[in-house]
């Protein structure tokens, strides 16, 4: 910039006749050896001194005082021969670093050796306090200074952070365009397919998320309702079948060959296995997509799953209530609605049926089975309200909905008023009450009324191990805590903690053999072995340096061992069903046998 000074007379008029006077600028304060003034003199032109070639240098963020003087000034009239002025020098900008306390160096001004033609791997700095330029991270594009942006599959929350986070669904994060000079410092989301928000993990209106962090278009309202009705019918049918078997087995005398009880225990072991491997699949271990598909289908059977129908598509997102809070309300109220349905069913059944089952007995047995089925989903949904993660801006965000800032007024309200009471009631109080009831009546567990109401929880166990279902419940609670709360640890460490827990429960199973029959102990042992091998395989999937062949072999092994257990379960279950048919329906059994032999 040009500095202009003028010579004026006592009347304030410029001395335009002056063509020869010389003016000089000098540094007055501070006398810093790193301050420099180049081309400090100018000759008057019509009384004007133009310092258009002067260069002023000083350390960054320093104010320097200069004086300008001229020999043509009359000392007696003006009393001084110089004029003071001050220049404020800027500090280093973001993207520059202070070198030696005297110079701002622009990061990325030198192109790295072997750099790509687009120069997207220059050094950078996004912190004004940086003392040196940083090497461009592998997950980002860097154009120099503070211009950096994530590559595809990565995301960052704003332009001030250098924390790049791998997206849960890498395909949703498109990253910045290499030649776009960081127009998208946080990266781009695949908005055309419904992705947006933090980590591109929020599904836009009209889309719903599944357990694999994928957004898909909402089905039609009619289709969604039909899916819900189908899920409801399947769930009710399973509950009715299980309750029917529980009431039938309660009528059997102790020591009798109780096939109904065996079937219920068989179903209980399967449900425990499905719930366990579903929780294990929640560990972020880079599972192959096909493996997650298998887990997703098991989740639909092993617990109340929103994957069979879209809860988000039923609920309209609004500023007042997020879908994550709507799901929290739905899951915590689910036992109440199902309880009302069960009560209405048993009162109607008692009124119009000649059966001898009491309303209280049938209702209690139904609620025990309902809570057994929905408790893992309720537990996980409530736990997720206390699971938060950092995204690099100093705040924490809810893992279940990364648009929700943890411990904000809204999150705190829902956590304390609904999630915490839900954990106390559904996860702690009611299961503990049932177990204490069993201990209180442990000498009378063969009584028909107690057996009909609570037999589902202890049928199949040896007499001294009637409480073993509580051990299994604790296992599910601890696995859920590991999945939800230990996300702060490295993924292999999280998986190893889960592996150690399952190894402990496997050791207890092998040591005590709590089931009364060899087949049931063998089935439960195999379920734990499959879960252990599944997590063990997952530890290898974390390693990104595995060859394609190794991943295929490991993936095939994990699939085969899970299919092995499912086939083994159906084989044992089928044999017992055939025995029941043979005993109660011999003619039907003979027909089935002839059909099988012909086949």
C-alpha positions in Angstrom: 0.0 0.0 0.0 1.1 3.5 -0.7 1.6 6.0 2.1 1.1 9.7 1.1 2.3 12.6 3.2 2.0 16.4 2.4 4.0 19.5 3.3 1.6 22.2 4.5 2.1 25.8 5.5 0.8 27.6 8.5 -2.6 28.0 6.8 -2.9 24.2 6.2 -2.3 24.5 2.4 -0.1 22.0 0.5 3.1 23.5 -0.8 2.6 22.5 -4.3 5.7 24.4 -5.5 8.0 22.1 -3.6 9.6 19.7 -6.0 12.9 18.9 -4.2 12.4 18.4 -0.4 13.3 14.9 0.9 11.3 13.0 3.5 12.6 10.0 5.4 10.7 7.3 7.4 12.6 5.7 10.3 11.6 3.0 12.9 11.0 4.6 16.2 9.8 1.8 18.4 10.5 -1.0 19.1 14.1 -1.3 18.1 13.7 -4.9 17.0 16.6 -6.3 14.9 14.0 -8.3 13.0 12.2 -5.1 11.9 13.2 -3.8 8.5 12.3 -0.8 6.4 13.3 -0.8 2.7 13.1 2.3 0.4 12.6 4.8 3.3 13.1 8.0 1.4 10.9 10.0 -1.0 11.2 13.3 -3.0 8.4 15.8 -2.9 6.2 16.1 -6.0 4.0 19.1 -5.8 4.5 19.0 -2.0 3.4 15.3 -1.8 5.7 12.6 -0.6 4.7 9.2 -2.0 6.2 6.1 -0.4 5.0 3.7 -3.0 8.0 1.5 -3.1 8.6 1.2 0.7 8.5 -2.2 2.4 7.8 -2.5 6.1 8.7 -5.7 7.9 8.3 -6.7 11.5 7.6 -9.9 13.5 3.9 -11.1 13.3 1.3 -9.6 15.6 3.5 -6.6 16.5 2.7 -2.9 16.4 5.6 -0.7 15.2 5.9 3.1 15.5 7.5 5.0 12.7 8.4 8.7 12.3 8.7 10.7 9.1 10.8 13.8 8.9 11.9 16.4 6.4 14.8 18.9 6.4 12.5 21.5 4.9 10.5 21.9 8.1 11.1 25.2 10.1 12.0 24.1 13.6 11.1 27.4 15.2 7.6 27.6 13.7 6.5 24.0 14.1 8.5 22.9 17.1 9.3 19.5 15.6 10.6 18.0 12.4 8.8 14.6 12.4 5.4 13.1 12.4 4.6 9.8 14.3 2.4 7.0 12.9 1.8 3.4 13.8 1.5 0.2 11.7 -0.1 -3.0 13.2 1.3 -6.1 11.6 -1.0 -9.1 11.4 -0.4 -12.4 13.1 0.0 -15.7 11.3 -3.2 -16.8 9.6 -4.6 -20.2 10.0 -2.6 -22.4 7.6 0.6 -20.5 8.4 3.1 -21.2 11.1 5.5 -18.9 13.0 9.1 -19.6 12.1 11.8 -18.4 14.5 9.3 -15.9 16.0 9.8 -13.5 13.0 8.1 -15.0 9.9 4.8 -16.6 8.9 5.5 -19.6 6.6 2.6 -20.7 4.4 2.0 -24.5 4.8 1.9 -26.4 1.6 3.8 -23.7 -0.4 6.3 -26.4 -1.3 5.0 -29.4 -3.3 6.0 -32.7 -1.7 8.3 -34.9 -3.7 6.4 -37.5 -5.7 3.1 -35.5 -5.2 0.2 -36.3 -7.4 -0.6 -34.0 -10.3 -3.6 -32.5 -8.5 -1.4 -31.6 -5.5 -3.9 -32.9 -2.9 -1.2 -34.1 -0.5 0.5 -30.9 0.6 1.3 -30.0 4.1 -1.3 -28.1 6.1 -2.3 -26.6 9.4 -5.7 -25.9 10.9 -4.6 -24.7 14.3 -3.2 -21.2 14.8 -1.0 -22.5 17.6 0.7 -25.1 15.4 4.5 -24.8 15.5 5.1 -26.8 12.3 3.1 -27.8 9.2 1.6 -31.3 9.3 1.8 -34.1 6.8 -1.4 -34.7 4.9 -3.3 -37.7 6.5 -4.1 -40.7 4.3 -7.8 -40.2 4.7 -7.9 -36.6 3.5 -7.1 -34.3 0.5 -4.8 -31.4 1.4 -4.4 -28.3 -0.8 -2.1 -26.4 1.5 -2.7 -23.8 4.2 -5.9 -24.9 6.1 -7.6 -26.3 3.1 -8.2 -30.0 3.8 -11.2 -32.2 3.2 -12.0 -35.9 3.7 -11.7 -38.6 1.1 -14.6 -40.9 0.2 -15.5 -43.1 3.2 -14.5 -40.4 5.8 -16.0 -37.4 7.4 -15.2 -34.5 9.8 -17.5 -32.3 11.7 -16.2 -28.8 10.7 -13.2 -27.0 9.0 -11.5 -26.3 12.3 -10.8 -30.0 13.3 -8.3 -32.4 11.8 -10.1 -35.4 13.2 -11.2 -37.5 10.3 -13.6 -40.3 11.2 -14.4 -43.4 9.2 -18.1 -43.5 8.3 -20.2 -46.4 9.6 -21.4 -46.8 6.0 -18.5 -45.9 3.8 -20.6 -45.7 0.7 -22.7 -42.9 2.3 -19.7 -40.6 2.6 -18.6 -39.3 -0.8 -15.8 -37.1 0.5 -14.6 -34.0 -1.3 -13.8 -33.8 -4.9 -10.0 -33.7 -5.5 -10.1 -30.7 -7.8 -12.7 -28.8 -5.8 -10.3 -26.9 -3.5 -12.0 -28.0 -0.3 -15.5 -26.6 -1.1 -16.8 -29.3 1.2 -14.6 -29.3 4.3 -16.8 -31.9 6.0 -17.2 -34.0 2.9 -20.3 -34.7 0.9 -23.0 -37.2 1.8 -24.9 -39.3 -0.7 -28.0 -37.2 -0.4 -29.6 -38.7 -3.5 -29.9 -42.0 -1.6 -31.2 -40.4 1.6 -28.0 -39.9 3.6 -27.1 -36.8 5.6 -26.1 -35.3 8.9 -23.1 -36.2 11.1 -21.1 -39.0 9.6 -23.7 -39.2 6.9 -25.5 -41.6 9.2 -28.9 -39.8 9.4 -31.6 -40.9 7.0 -33.5 -38.1 5.5 -37.3 -37.8 5.5 -38.8 -40.6 3.5 -36.0 -43.0 4.3 -35.4 -45.5 7.0 -32.2 -47.0 8.5 -31.4 -50.7 9.0 -29.0 -52.4 11.4 -26.2 -52.0 8.8 -26.3 -48.2 8.8 -27.9 -48.2 5.4 -30.8 -45.9 4.3 -33.6 -47.2 2.1 -36.7 -45.7 0.9 -39.7 -46.1 3.2 -42.2 -48.7 2.0 -45.7 -47.6 1.2 -48.0 -47.1 4.2 -50.1 -50.1 3.3 -47.0 -52.3 2.9 -45.6 -51.2 6.2 -48.9 -51.9 7.9 -49.0 -55.4 6.4 -45.5 -56.1 7.5 -46.4 -54.9 11.0 -49.5 -57.1 11.1 -47.4 -60.1 9.8 -44.8 -59.5 12.6 -47.6 -59.2 15.2 -49.2 -62.5 14.0 -45.9 -64.3 14.1 -45.1 -63.0 17.6 -48.5 -63.8 19.0 -48.4 -67.3 17.5 -45.0 -67.9 19.1 -46.2 -66.6 22.5 -49.4 -68.7 22.2 -47.5 -71.9 21.3 -45.0 -71.3 24.2 -47.7 -70.5 26.7 -49.7 -73.5 25.6 -46.7 -75.8 26.1 -46.0 -74.2 29.5 -49.6 -74.8 30.7 -49.6 -78.3 29.3 -46.3 -79.2 31.0 -47.5 -77.9 34.3 -50.2 -80.6 34.4 -47.6 -83.3 34.1 -46.6 -85.1 37.2 -42.9 -84.7 38.3 -40.8 -87.4 36.6 -43.1 -87.9 33.7 -41.8 -87.8 30.2 -42.7 -84.1 29.5 -42.2 -83.5 25.8 -43.9 -80.1 26.0 -41.4 -78.9 28.5 -38.6 -80.1 26.3 -39.9 -78.1 23.3 -40.1 -75.0 25.4 -36.6 -75.4 26.7 -35.4 -76.0 23.1 -37.1 -72.8 22.0 -35.6 -70.9 24.9 -32.1 -72.0 24.1 -32.6 -71.0 20.4 -33.9 -67.5 21.5 -30.9 -67.0 23.8 -28.5 -68.0 21.1 -30.1 -65.6 18.5 -30.2 -62.8 21.0 -26.5 -63.4 21.9 -25.2 -63.5 18.3 -27.3 -60.5 17.4 -25.6 -58.5 20.2 -22.2 -59.9 19.1 -22.9 -58.7 15.6 -23.3 -55.2 17.0 -19.6 -55.1 17.6 -18.0 -53.0 14.9 -15.6 -55.6 13.6 -15.7 -55.0 9.9 -18.1 -57.9 9.4 -18.7 -58.8 5.7 -22.0 -57.5 4.4 -23.3 -61.1 3.8 -22.6 -62.0 7.4 -24.5 -59.0 8.6 -27.4 -60.1 6.4 -27.4 -63.4 8.3 -27.3 -61.6 11.6 -30.1 -59.3 10.6 -32.3 -62.2 9.7 -31.5 -63.8 13.1 -32.2 -60.5 14.8 -35.7 -60.6 13.3 -36.4 -63.9 15.1 -34.3 -63.4 18.2 -35.8 -60.2 19.4 -38.3 -57.5 18.6 -36.8 -56.0 15.5 -37.6 -52.8 13.7 -36.1 -54.4 10.5 -39.2 -56.3 9.7 -41.1 -53.1 9.5 -39.9 -49.5 9.6 -40.6 -47.7 12.8 -39.1 -44.5 11.5 -41.5 -44.5 8.5 -44.4 -44.6 11.0 -43.0 -41.7 12.9 -42.6 -38.2 11.5 -39.4 -36.6 12.5 -39.8 -33.2 14.0 -37.8 -30.6 16.0 -39.7 -31.5 19.2 -39.1 -35.2 19.2 -36.5 -37.2 17.3 -37.1 -40.7 16.0 -34.7 -42.1 18.6 -36.9 -40.8 21.3 -40.0 -42.2 19.6 -38.4 -45.6 19.6 -37.5 -45.2 23.2 -41.2 -44.6 24.0 -42.4 -47.4 21.8 -40.0 -50.1 23.2 -40.6 -49.1 26.9 -44.4 -49.2 26.4 -44.3 -52.4 24.4 -44.7 -54.7 27.4 -47.6 -52.6 28.6 -49.5 -52.9 25.3 -48.7 -56.6 25.0 -49.8 -57.1 28.6 -53.1 -55.4 27.9 -53.6 -57.6 24.8 -52.7 -60.7 26.9 -55.2 -59.7 29.6 -57.9 -59.1 27.1 -57.2 -62.5 25.5 -57.3 -64.5 28.7 -60.4 -62.8 29.9 -62.1 -63.6 26.6 -60.7 -67.1 26.6 -62.0 -67.7 30.1 -65.5 -66.4 29.2 -66.0 -68.4 26.0 -63.8 -71.4 26.5 -64.2 -74.5 28.6 -60.5 -74.6 29.4 -59.5 -74.7 33.1 -56.7 -72.2 32.8 -57.3 -69.2 35.1 -56.9 -65.6 33.9 -54.2 -64.8 36.4 -52.2 -68.0 35.5 -52.5 -67.5 31.8 -51.7 -63.8 32.0 -48.6 -64.3 34.2 -47.3 -67.1 32.0 -47.8 -64.8 28.9 -46.0 -61.9 30.5 -43.1 -64.0 31.5 -42.6 -65.1 27.9 -43.3 -61.7 26.5 -40.7 -60.1 28.7 -38.2 -62.9 27.8 -38.7 -62.0 24.1 -38.7 -58.2 24.3 -36.3 -57.6 27.2 -33.0 -57.7 25.1 -34.5 -55.1 22.7 -35.8 -52.9 25.5 -32.4 -53.2 27.3 -30.4 -52.2 24.3 -32.7 -49.3 23.3 -32.4 -47.9 26.9 -28.7 -48.5 27.1 -28.1 -46.6 23.8 -29.4 -43.4 25.4 -26.3 -43.3 27.5 -23.8 -44.3 24.7 -22.1 -41.2 23.3 -19.0 -40.5 21.1 -16.9 -37.6 20.2 -16.8 -36.3 16.7 -13.8 -34.0 17.1 -15.4 -30.7 18.1 -15.2 -31.1 21.9 -18.8 -32.3 22.2 -20.3 -35.8 22.4 -23.1 -37.1 20.3 -25.6 -40.0 20.8 -24.5 -43.1 18.9 -28.1 -44.0 18.2 -28.7 -40.6 16.5 -25.6 -38.6 15.9 -27.6 -35.4 15.4 -28.4 -35.4 19.1 -25.9 -33.8 21.4 -25.4 -35.8 24.6 -26.5 -34.2 27.8 -28.3 -31.3 26.1 -31.6 -30.4 27.7 -33.6 -32.6 25.4 -31.3 -35.7 25.7 -31.0 -35.3 29.5 -34.8 -35.1 29.9 -35.5 -38.3 27.9 -32.6 -40.1 29.5 -33.6 -39.4 33.1 -37.3 -39.5 32.7 -37.7 -42.6 30.5 -34.5 -44.5 29.7 -33.2 -44.7 33.3 -36.6 -45.7 34.7 -36.9 -48.2 31.8 -33.6 -49.8 32.8 -34.6 -50.0 36.5 -38.1 -51.5 35.7 -37.7 -53.8 32.7 -34.0 -54.7 33.0 -33.5 -54.8 36.7 -36.6 -54.8 38.9 -39.0 -57.2 37.1 -36.4 -59.9 36.3 -35.0 -59.6 39.9 -38.5 -60.0 41.3 -39.1 -63.2 39.2 -35.8 -64.7 40.4 -36.5 -63.8 44.0 -39.9 -65.4 43.6 -38.3 -68.6 42.4 -35.9 -68.7 45.4 -38.8 -68.1 47.7 -40.8 -71.0 46.3 -37.8 -73.2 45.4 -39.2 -76.1 47.5 -42.6 -75.9 45.6 -41.5 -75.4 42.0 -43.4 -78.5 41.1 -46.7 -77.1 42.2 -48.9 -76.8 39.1 -49.8 -73.1 39.6 -46.2 -72.0 40.0 -45.1 -74.3 37.2 -47.7 -72.9 34.9 -46.8 -69.2 35.7 -43.0 -69.3 35.9 -42.1 -72.8 34.6 -40.8 -71.3 31.4 -37.9 -69.8 33.4 -36.7 -73.0 35.1 -38.1 -75.9 33.1 -35.3 -78.2 31.8 -32.8 -77.3 34.5 -31.7 -79.7 37.3 -33.4 -79.1 40.6 -30.5 -77.3 42.2 -30.1 -75.0 39.1 -33.6 -73.6 38.9 -32.0 -70.1 38.9 -29.7 -70.6 35.9 -31.8 -68.5 33.6 -30.7 -65.5 35.8 -27.1 -66.3 34.9 -28.0 -66.3 31.2 -29.9 -63.0 31.7 -26.8 -61.5 33.3 -24.7 -62.7 30.4 -27.0 -60.8 28.0 -26.9 -57.7 30.1 -23.1 -57.7 30.3 -22.8 -58.3 26.6 -25.1 -55.5 25.9 -23.1 -53.2 28.2 -19.9 -54.2 26.3 -21.5 -53.5 23.0 -23.0 -50.1 24.0 -20.6 -48.6 26.6 -17.2 -49.9 25.7 -17.1 -48.2 22.3 -14.5 -45.9 23.8 -12.0 -48.8 23.6 -10.3 -50.0 20.5 -12.5 -52.5 18.6 -10.2 -55.5 19.2 -10.2 -54.8 23.0 -13.9 -54.5 23.1 -14.3 -57.8 21.2 -11.8 -59.5 23.6 -13.7 -58.4 26.6 -16.9 -59.9 25.1 -14.9 -63.0 24.2 -13.6 -63.4 27.8 -17.2 -63.0 29.2 -18.5 -65.7 26.9 -15.5 -67.9 27.7 -16.4 -67.6 31.4 -20.0 -68.5 30.8 -18.9 -71.5 28.7 -16.7 -72.7 31.5 -19.6 -72.4 34.0 -21.8 -74.4 31.5 -19.2 -77.1 31.1 -18.5 -77.3 34.9 -22.0 -77.4 36.2 -24.1 -78.8 33.3 -27.3 -77.2 34.7 -29.8 -78.8 32.3 -31.4 -82.1 33.4 -30.9 -83.8 30.0 -27.7 -84.4 28.0 -29.3 -83.2 24.8 -30.0 -79.8 26.3 -26.6 -79.4 27.9 -25.0 -80.3 24.5 -27.2 -77.8 22.7 -26.4 -74.9 25.1 -22.7 -75.8 25.0 -22.7 -75.7 21.2 -24.5 -72.4 21.2 -21.7 -70.8 23.3 -19.0 -72.4 21.2 -20.6 -70.9 18.0 -20.8 -67.5 19.7 -17.2 -67.7 20.8 -16.0 -68.7 17.3 -18.1 -66.0 15.7 -16.4 -63.3 17.8 -13.0 -64.9 17.3 -13.5 -64.7 13.5 -14.6 -61.1 13.9 -11.2 -60.2 15.5 -9.5 -61.2 12.2 -11.9 -59.1 10.1 -10.6 -56.0 12.0 -7.2 -56.5 10.3 -7.3 -54.6 7.0 -4.2 -56.4 5.7 -5.9 -59.8 5.2 -5.8 -61.2 1.7 -9.0 -61.7 -0.2 -8.6 -65.5 0.0 -8.2 -65.3 3.8 -11.3 -63.2 4.2 -13.3 -65.6 2.1 -12.1 -68.6 4.1 -12.8 -66.9 7.4 -16.2 -65.7 6.2 -17.1 -69.2 5.0 -16.1 -70.7 8.3 -18.1 -68.2 10.3 -21.2 -68.8 8.2 -20.8 -72.6 8.3 -20.4 -72.8 12.1 -23.6 -70.7 12.6 -25.5 -72.8 10.1 -24.2 -75.9 11.8 -25.8 -74.9 15.1 -29.1 -73.9 13.4 -29.3 -77.3 11.6 -28.3 -79.1 14.8 -31.1 -77.3 16.6 -33.7 -78.2 14.0 -32.6 -81.8 14.0 -33.1 -82.1 17.8 -36.3 -80.1 17.7 -37.7 -82.1 14.8 -37.0 -85.5 16.5 -38.9 -84.3 19.6 -41.8 -83.1 17.5 -42.0 -86.5 15.8 -42.1 -88.2 19.2 -44.9 -86.0 20.3 -46.8 -86.7 17.0 -46.1 -90.4 17.5 -47.5 -90.3 21.0 -50.5 -88.1 20.5 -51.3 -88.7 16.9 -50.1 -92.2 15.9 -52.1 -92.3 12.6 -50.6 -89.0 11.5 -47.1 -90.3 12.5 -47.5 -93.4 10.4 -48.5 -91.3 7.3 -45.6 -89.0 7.8 -43.2 -91.9 8.2 -44.5 -93.6 5.0 -44.2 -90.3 3.1 -40.6 -90.0 4.3 -39.7 -93.6 3.4 -41.2 -93.1 0.0 -39.2 -89.9 -0.5 
